Amino acid sequence: MSGTRCLVDMGADGRYGWRLVAQNGRVVARSGGCYDDHAGCRDAFAALCTGYAEMAGGVQHTAGGNGWVWLLRDPEGRTAALSGRSYERHSTCRTAYARFRALLAEEGPRWASTALR
């Protein structure tokens, strides 16, 4: 087991989002959207864990164009997950994206079953 855990947070607007936090405290990934309730947020995370293999994704410039982020999109084209931070180099971001997909392959089934409780 990687020691990575999923945390669900409530924002100032009362909506929910998830984030994956590594054992060292660094945010690995975060939800691509906000959810009206805790259960909806958990369900979205579980859907990511079980359906990531069919999701398209990749690396792109940040909104400001001065860095790189990775993302995964669900079959409807909505952003399901984003990198936890921006990266200075394209190659570093691409490596982080590949590691995240590998982490989902390894831990996703366990996380999905936990999220559905």
N, CA, C and O of each residue as an XYZ file, in Angstrom:
468
protein
N       0.833     -1.187      0.000
C       0.000      0.000      0.000
C       0.876      1.248      0.000
O       1.949      1.278      0.603
N       0.397      2.263     -0.684
C       1.194      3.463     -0.896
C       1.158      4.441      0.272
O       2.057      5.274      0.388
N       0.167      4.372      1.129
C       0.025      5.352      2.205
C      -0.711      6.591      1.755
O      -0.962      7.488      2.560
N      -1.062      6.658      0.476
C      -1.825      7.784     -0.052
C      -3.270      7.640      0.389
O      -3.830      6.544      0.378
N      -3.875      8.771      0.780
C      -5.264      8.713      1.246
C      -6.080      9.812      0.571
O      -5.543     10.828      0.129
N      -7.374      9.584      0.504
C      -8.294     10.550     -0.083
C      -8.972     11.319      1.046
O      -9.493     10.728      1.992
N      -8.958     12.631      0.933
C      -9.628     13.495      1.900
C     -10.710     14.277      1.177
O     -10.498     14.751      0.061
N     -11.858     14.413      1.802
C     -12.946     15.214      1.253
C     -13.014     16.497      2.059
O     -13.092     16.469      3.287
N     -12.986     17.616      1.361
C     -12.993     18.926      2.005
C     -14.251     19.693      1.611
O     -14.783     19.517      0.515
N     -14.714     20.541      2.518
C     -15.814     21.428      2.209
C     -15.260     22.836      2.064
O     -14.561     23.331      2.949
N     -15.576     23.481      0.943
C     -15.093     24.830      0.690
C     -15.944     25.879      1.378
O     -16.961     25.566      1.998
N     -15.518     27.124      1.263
C     -16.245     28.245      1.866
C     -17.652     28.380      1.301
O     -18.544     28.917      1.958
N     -17.846     27.888      0.077
C     -19.166     27.964     -0.554
C     -20.084     26.803     -0.169
O     -21.219     26.728     -0.640
N     -19.594     25.890      0.695
C     -20.403     24.761      1.136
C     -20.387     23.575      0.197
O     -21.096     22.597      0.433
N     -19.601     23.635     -0.854
C     -19.499     22.527     -1.796
C     -18.267     21.686     -1.453
O     -17.374     22.140     -0.737
N     -18.231     20.466     -1.968
C     -17.210     19.495     -1.597
C     -16.267     19.185     -2.757
O     -16.646     19.253     -3.926
N     -15.039     18.845     -2.406
C     -14.044     18.384     -3.353
C     -13.124     17.394     -2.660
O     -12.962     17.443     -1.441
N     -12.527     16.508     -3.418
C     -11.600     15.534     -2.835
C     -10.172     15.903     -3.238
O      -9.937     16.618     -4.212
N      -9.242     15.392     -2.459
C      -7.824     15.501     -2.799
C      -7.121     14.243     -2.311
O      -7.434     13.712     -1.246
N      -6.179     13.783     -3.098
C      -5.338     12.653     -2.712
C      -4.065     13.206     -2.108
O      -3.395     14.045     -2.710
N      -3.731     12.735     -0.918
C      -2.570     13.227     -0.196
C      -1.610     12.061      0.022
O      -1.984     11.012      0.548
N      -0.364     12.272     -0.396
C       0.674     11.253     -0.228
C       1.080     11.160      1.237
O       0.749     12.026      2.046
N       1.780     10.124      1.549
C       2.234      9.885      2.914
C       3.076     11.051      3.446
O       3.084     11.307      4.650
N       3.779     11.753      2.560
C       4.611     12.878      2.979
C       3.828     14.193      3.100
O       4.413     15.233      3.398
N       2.522     14.151      2.871
C       1.672     15.332      3.013
C       1.462     16.124      1.736
O       0.677     17.072      1.727
N       2.132     15.766      0.677
C       1.990     16.489     -0.593
C       0.703     16.063     -1.308
O       0.370     14.878     -1.343
N      -0.011     17.028     -1.873
C      -1.235     16.732     -2.623
C      -0.836     16.176     -3.988
O      -0.128     16.829     -4.756
N      -1.297     14.971     -4.275
C      -0.985     14.278     -5.519
C      -1.965     14.684     -6.610
O      -1.572     14.925     -7.752
N      -3.245     14.758     -6.251
C      -4.304     15.071     -7.210
C      -5.476     15.677     -6.461
O      -5.594     15.556     -5.242
N      -6.344     16.334     -7.227
C      -7.554     16.899     -6.639
C      -8.704     16.752     -7.614
O      -8.501     16.519     -8.806
N      -9.900     16.889     -7.101
C     -11.081     16.731     -7.938
C     -11.141     17.836     -8.988
O     -10.697     18.963     -8.767
N     -11.694     17.479    -10.118
C     -11.819     18.430    -11.205
C     -13.041     19.320    -11.083
O     -13.186     20.284    -11.835
N     -13.913     19.011    -10.154
C     -15.117     19.808     -9.961
C     -15.504     19.850     -8.498
O     -14.862     19.232     -7.649
N     -16.561     20.588     -8.219
C     -17.102     20.671     -6.866
C     -18.454     19.969     -6.841
O     -19.142     19.890     -7.859
N     -18.820     19.468     -5.687
C     -20.032     18.669     -5.547
C     -20.901     19.244     -4.438
O     -20.402     19.779     -3.448
N     -22.205     19.125     -4.623
C     -23.147     19.722     -3.680
C     -23.175     19.041     -2.327
O     -23.503     19.665     -1.318
N     -22.829     17.748     -2.302
C     -22.852     17.042     -1.024
C     -21.681     16.067     -0.931
O     -21.044     15.721     -1.926
N     -21.428     15.642      0.298
C     -20.309     14.743      0.588
C     -20.449     13.445     -0.193
O     -19.471     12.953     -0.756
N     -21.645     12.889     -0.234
C     -21.862     11.611     -0.932
C     -21.571     11.743     -2.421
O     -20.977     10.840     -3.010
N     -21.971     12.835     -3.033
C     -21.693     13.048     -4.446
C     -20.202     13.136     -4.736
O     -19.726     12.648     -5.760
N     -19.485     13.755     -3.834
C     -18.036     13.854     -3.958
C     -17.391     12.469     -3.851
O     -16.532     12.113     -4.658
N     -17.803     11.708     -2.870
C     -17.278     10.347     -2.708
C     -17.600      9.486     -3.920
O     -16.760      8.709     -4.373
N     -18.815      9.620     -4.447
C     -19.208      8.846     -5.630
C     -18.352      9.206     -6.844
O     -17.977      8.330     -7.623
N     -18.045     10.491     -7.003
C     -17.202     10.929     -8.114
C     -15.796     10.338     -7.982
O     -15.202      9.914     -8.974
N     -15.273     10.312     -6.767
C     -13.953      9.722     -6.548
C     -13.983      8.227     -6.849
O     -13.065      7.703     -7.480
N     -15.023      7.542     -6.405
C     -15.145      6.109     -6.677
C     -15.249      5.851     -8.184
O     -14.674      4.885     -8.686
N     -15.977      6.708     -8.906
C     -16.094      6.563    -10.364
C     -14.733      6.745    -11.037
O     -14.419      6.051    -12.004
N     -13.933      7.671    -10.530
C     -12.578      7.849    -11.051
C     -11.761      6.582    -10.823
O     -11.069      6.117    -11.729
N     -11.835      6.032     -9.642
C     -11.047      4.848     -9.281
C     -11.413      3.634    -10.114
O     -10.550      2.806    -10.409
N     -12.671      3.512    -10.497
C     -13.094      2.345    -11.270
C     -13.076      2.587    -12.775
O     -12.988      1.632    -13.546
N     -13.155      3.838    -13.208
C     -13.271      4.126    -14.636
C     -12.102      4.852    -15.257
O     -12.184      5.258    -16.416
N     -11.013      5.030    -14.523
C      -9.881      5.810    -15.024
C      -9.309      5.260    -16.329
O      -8.817      6.030    -17.155
N      -9.363      3.953    -16.527
C      -8.754      3.350    -17.721
C      -9.423      3.835    -19.002
O      -8.785      3.877    -20.053
N     -10.695      4.199    -18.927
C     -11.422      4.694    -20.100
C     -11.358      6.212    -20.218
O     -11.926      6.783    -21.150
N     -10.684      6.862    -19.300
C     -10.616      8.325    -19.308
C      -9.409      8.802    -20.097
O      -8.314      8.246    -20.004
N      -9.643      9.846    -20.874
C      -8.558     10.483    -21.615
C      -7.888     11.504    -20.712
O      -8.509     12.025    -19.785
N      -6.653     11.782    -20.974
C      -5.960     12.767    -20.169
C      -4.645     13.147    -20.795
O      -4.264     12.651    -21.855
N      -3.967     14.032    -20.118
C      -2.679     14.452    -20.600
C      -2.188     15.692    -19.888
O      -2.715     16.092    -18.849
N      -1.169     16.288    -20.472
C      -0.494     17.442    -19.895
C      -0.835     18.670    -20.735
O      -0.890     18.602    -21.963
N      -1.059     19.778    -20.063
C      -1.328     21.023    -20.778
C      -0.771     22.198    -19.989
O      -0.425     22.071    -18.815
N      -0.692     23.357    -20.665
C      -0.244     24.576    -19.990
C      -1.239     24.979    -18.913
O      -2.432     24.700    -19.025
N      -0.749     25.631    -17.879
C      -1.629     26.219    -16.876
C      -2.413     27.358    -17.531
O      -2.075     27.803    -18.627
N      -3.450     27.819    -16.855
C      -4.280     28.897    -17.395
C      -3.438     30.131    -17.717
O      -3.683     30.807    -18.716
N      -2.458     30.421    -16.883
C      -1.580     31.557    -17.110
C      -0.488     31.296    -18.130
O       0.197     32.225    -18.558
N      -0.319     30.042    -18.523
C       0.669     29.681    -19.520
C       2.102     29.616    -19.021
O       3.029     29.503    -19.823
N       2.301     29.685    -17.710
C       3.672     29.690    -17.194
C       4.036     28.419    -16.446
O       4.923     28.439    -15.593
N       3.378     27.334    -16.744
C       3.656     26.056    -16.107
C       2.839     24.969    -16.774
O       2.195     25.195    -17.799
N       2.871     23.793    -16.183
C       2.194     22.619    -16.744
C       1.354     21.948    -15.671
O       1.738     21.922    -14.501
N       0.212     21.408    -16.064
C      -0.637     20.593    -15.203
C      -1.077     19.376    -16.009
O      -1.082     19.401    -17.240
N      -1.442     18.322    -15.306
C      -2.047     17.181    -15.978
C      -3.507     17.102    -15.559
O      -3.893     17.649    -14.526
N      -4.313     16.425    -16.358
C      -5.722     16.230    -16.023
C      -6.255     14.967    -16.663
O      -5.706     14.463    -17.642
N      -7.336     14.466    -16.092
C      -8.087     13.334    -16.634
C      -9.508     13.811    -16.893
O     -10.087     14.522    -16.072
N     -10.069     13.422    -18.030
C     -11.455     13.788    -18.358
C     -12.315     12.530    -18.410
O     -11.897     11.489    -18.917
N     -13.522     12.654    -17.873
C     -14.457     11.524    -17.920
C     -15.001     11.380    -19.348
O     -14.733     12.234    -20.194
N     -15.753     10.320    -19.625
C     -16.254     10.106    -20.992
C     -17.119     11.252    -21.529
O     -17.253     11.403    -22.743
N     -17.700     12.052    -20.647
C     -18.509     13.193    -21.083
C     -17.657     14.442    -21.324
O     -18.180     15.479    -21.730
N     -16.360     14.348    -21.079
C     -15.456     15.463    -21.320
C     -15.231     16.378    -20.129
O     -14.508     17.368    -20.241
N     -15.838     16.064    -18.985
C     -15.629     16.875    -17.779
C     -14.314     16.469    -17.115
O     -13.913     15.305    -17.154
N     -13.654     17.455    -16.507
C     -12.408     17.161    -15.799
C     -12.724     16.381    -14.533
O     -13.446     16.870    -13.664
N     -12.190     15.177    -14.425
C     -12.427     14.317    -13.265
C     -11.339     14.478    -12.209
O     -11.609     14.346    -11.015
N     -10.109     14.763    -12.643
C      -8.982     14.916    -11.710
C      -7.944     15.839    -12.320
O      -7.757     15.875    -13.536
N      -7.269     16.588    -11.447
C      -6.194     17.506    -11.838
C      -4.965     17.221    -11.001
O      -5.050     16.637     -9.920
N      -3.819     17.643    -11.515
C      -2.607     17.543    -10.709
C      -2.758     18.419     -9.464
O      -3.467     19.425     -9.482
N      -2.100     18.032     -8.414
C      -2.183     18.764     -7.160
C      -1.446     20.093     -7.191
O      -1.631     20.923     -6.302
N      -0.619     20.302     -8.195
C       0.147     21.537     -8.319
C       0.541     21.705     -9.780
O       0.336     20.800    -10.590
N       1.094     22.837    -10.111
C       1.636     23.037    -11.454
C       3.126     22.689    -11.434
O       3.773     22.712    -10.387
N       3.641     22.372    -12.598
C       5.037     21.960    -12.752
C       5.753     22.924    -13.684
O       5.164     23.444    -14.631
N       7.004     23.151    -13.411
C       7.808     24.051    -14.243
C       8.156     23.404    -15.577
O       8.190     24.070    -16.612
N       8.415     22.099    -15.542
C       8.837     21.388    -16.758
C       7.756     20.415    -17.236
O       7.091     19.741    -16.449
N       7.616     20.375    -18.556
C       6.664     19.464    -19.186
C       6.997     18.019    -18.832
O       6.099     17.240    -18.513
N       8.261     17.658    -18.882
C       8.665     16.269    -18.625
C       8.356     15.849    -17.187
O       7.963     14.706    -16.956
N       8.524     16.741    -16.230
C       8.214     16.427    -14.833
C       6.715     16.217    -14.656
O       6.285     15.310    -13.944
N       5.930     17.058    -15.307
C       4.471     16.926    -15.233
C       4.019     15.616    -15.879
O       3.158     14.920    -15.341
N       4.593     15.288    -17.022
C       4.250     14.041    -17.709
C       4.583     12.829    -16.842
O       3.825     11.860    -16.812
N       5.712     12.880    -16.136
C       6.092     11.793    -15.227
C       5.112     11.694    -14.065
O       4.726     10.590    -13.679
N       4.705     12.829    -13.503
C       3.731     12.832    -12.406
C       2.390     12.260    -12.870
O       1.733     11.531    -12.127
N       1.990     12.589    -14.084
C       0.751     12.061    -14.657
C       0.823     10.537    -14.791
O      -0.119      9.834    -14.425
N       1.927     10.036    -15.309
C       2.102      8.587    -15.450
C       2.079      7.902    -14.079
O       1.501      6.825    -13.935
N       2.696      8.514    -13.091
C       2.687      7.942    -11.733
C       1.282      7.924    -11.147
O       0.899      6.967    -10.474
N       0.506      8.988    -11.405
C      -0.866      9.019    -10.905
C      -1.692      7.900    -11.530
O      -2.438      7.220    -10.826
N      -1.570      7.704    -12.822
C      -2.319      6.621    -13.480
C      -1.887      5.262    -12.925
O      -2.728      4.385    -12.726
N      -0.593      5.076    -12.673
C      -0.102      3.821    -12.086
C      -0.644      3.645    -10.669
O      -0.988      2.534    -10.266
N      -0.718      4.733     -9.921
C      -1.265      4.691     -8.571
C      -2.740      4.294     -8.596
O      -3.186      3.519     -7.751
N      -3.497      4.819     -9.557
C      -4.898      4.416     -9.696
C      -5.016      2.934    -10.018
O      -5.891      2.249     -9.488
N      -4.148      2.442    -10.878
C      -4.186      1.016    -11.222
C      -3.901      0.150    -10.006
O      -4.511     -0.904     -9.831
N      -2.976      0.593     -9.169
C      -2.580     -0.174     -7.995
C      -3.584     -0.053     -6.848
O      -3.984     -1.057     -6.258
N      -3.985      1.169     -6.540
C      -4.799      1.440     -5.350
C      -6.273      1.717     -5.636
O      -7.097      1.674     -4.722
N      -6.613      1.998     -6.883
C      -7.979      2.386     -7.229
C      -9.070      1.455     -6.730
O     -10.054      1.926     -6.160
N      -8.929      0.143     -6.924
C      -9.986     -0.752     -6.450
C     -10.215     -0.668     -4.930
O     -11.353     -0.715     -4.464
N      -9.133     -0.544     -4.179
C      -9.273     -0.425     -2.721
C      -9.922      0.907     -2.354
O     -10.821      0.957     -1.514
N      -9.461      1.985     -2.989
C     -10.037      3.305     -2.706
C     -11.518      3.350     -3.067
O     -12.322      3.918     -2.328
N     -11.881      2.748     -4.207
C     -13.278      2.769     -4.641
C     -14.167      2.053     -3.636
O     -15.256      2.532     -3.318
N     -13.711      0.912     -3.134
C     -14.547      0.174     -2.180
C     -14.645      0.930     -0.852
O     -15.678      0.871     -0.185
N     -13.587      1.636     -0.465
C     -13.616      2.428      0.748
C     -14.531      3.641      0.584
O     -15.284      3.985      1.495
N     -14.464      4.287     -0.584
C     -15.264      5.487     -0.843
C     -16.742      5.187     -0.868
O     -17.560      6.064     -0.589
N     -17.097      3.954     -1.200
C     -18.518      3.607     -1.329
C     -19.149      3.240      0.002
O     -20.361      3.033      0.062
N     -18.379      3.154      1.058
C     -18.942      2.803      2.368
C     -19.770      3.914      2.933
O     -20.316      3.782      4.028
